[in-house]
Amino acid sequence: CMELKLQKFKTWQHPEIAETLGDCGSLCHVLGDYTHAESMLRTAVSVWRHLLPPSSPRLASALLELAGVFAAQRAWGEAEGLCQEAIAIFREAPDGTMQL
């Protein structure tokens, strides 16, 4: 699936690529494969950072997904920093833009 999307878009910097990475990373998280989950979710966050403004609730959601992987591994410092960044984004979001 990812290979086909990369062939189609010819870049990592595309919303469908970020979505697919996020979905696969979340699945790995649920399955307990934290190494792959972290890698995919870090890449998804990186793509979203490139594509979206820093105030985007979608970026905040991706940060929280990655924070969940760190929390599952009891890496509280990393999880906390990502959560704080996401909360700051949500606090600044205008009413009605919280849909993710």
Secondary structure in CASP SS format (residue, H / E / C, confidence):
PFRMAT SS
TARGET T0000
AUTHOR 0000-0000-0000
METHOD secondary structure of the structure
MODEL  1
C C 1.00
M H 1.00
E H 1.00
L H 1.00
K H 1.00
L H 1.00
Q H 1.00
K H 1.00
F H 1.00
K C 1.00
T C 1.00
W C 1.00
Q C 1.00
H C 1.00
P H 1.00
E H 1.00
I H 1.00
A H 1.00
E H 1.00
T H 1.00
L H 1.00
G H 1.00
D H 1.00
C H 1.00
G H 1.00
S H 1.00
L H 1.00
C H 1.00
H H 1.00
V H 1.00
L H 1.00
G C 1.00
D C 1.00
Y H 1.00
T H 1.00
H H 1.00
A H 1.00
E H 1.00
S H 1.00
M H 1.00
L H 1.00
R H 1.00
T H 1.00
A H 1.00
V H 1.00
S H 1.00
V H 1.00
W H 1.00
R H 1.00
H H 1.00
L H 1.00
L C 1.00
P C 1.00
P C 1.00
S C 1.00
S C 1.00
P H 1.00
R H 1.00
L H 1.00
A H 1.00
S H 1.00
A H 1.00
L H 1.00
L H 1.00
E H 1.00
L H 1.00
A H 1.00
G H 1.00
V H 1.00
F H 1.00
A H 1.00
A H 1.00
Q C 1.00
R C 1.00
A C 1.00
W H 1.00
G H 1.00
E H 1.00
A H 1.00
E H 1.00
G H 1.00
L H 1.00
C H 1.00
Q H 1.00
E H 1.00
A H 1.00
I H 1.00
A H 1.00
I H 1.00
F H 1.00
R H 1.00
E H 1.00
A C 1.00
P C 1.00
D C 1.00
G C 1.00
T C 1.00
M C 1.00
Q C 1.00
L C 1.00
END
